[in-house]
């Protein structure tokens, strides 16, 4: 996946808050925003099944998917 640069206009207080958040959670603003935007529903118009919808956002945004997969593999042999 290639990355694209994006310029955003965000008020200064929100930027400060976001920077404190990512520093405390060991991630970056780019990664945080990428994970959030990736979690948005597709444009298919089809709602998620209720069980899946309830799971949305269960993992913290700083969760590295590959690390989580490795954890599941080690724990469950998946």
N, C-alpha and C positions, 0 to 999 in steps of 0.2 A: 504494500500500500504506500503510495507516495503522499508526502505532506504538502499542504498548500499554506502559504502565509495568509493571515486574515487580520485586518485592522478593526478593532472594536472601540466604541466610545462608551466608557463606563465611569461613573462618578468616582472621585478619589477615595471616599470612605469605603466604598464597596471593594475597590482594588486593594486597599490596605487590609481589609478583613479577609479577602481571598488569599492574599500573600501570607498572612498569619496562619490561615487554615492549612494551606499546602505545606508550609514549613513544619507545622505541628504533625502533619500526616505523612511526611516524607514523599511528596509527589510534586508535580509542577502544575502551573495553571493550564498549560497546554494539555497535559494528560487529563486533568480534572474536567476541562471543558469537552475534550474529545470523548471521554467516557460518558459524560452527561448527554451529549448530543447523540451518541451512538445508542443510548438507551431510549430515545424517543421512538414512538411507534412509527412503523412504516406508513406510507401513503396509500396502502391498499384499502383503507376504509374498514377493514375487518377488525373488530375488537378482539383483544386477547381473551382466551378462555379465562373464566374467573380464577381458577387455581394459579394460572401463570401470572395473571394480573396482580394477585396478592403477593407473589414472590418478587415483583419488580422492586428494585431498590434494597433488597435484603442485604446484599454485600455492600460494604462501604465503598465509596467511589475510588479510594486509593488502592483497592484490591487489584493486584496484578493477576490477570486471568491465567497466564502460563504457570505462575507459582501456585495458584489455586488448583489447577489441573494436576500439577505434580503432587500436591497435598492429597487430593482425592485418590490419585493412583497409588500413593504410598499407603494410605489408610484403607482403601477398599479394593485395591488391585484393579481399578478401572482403567 
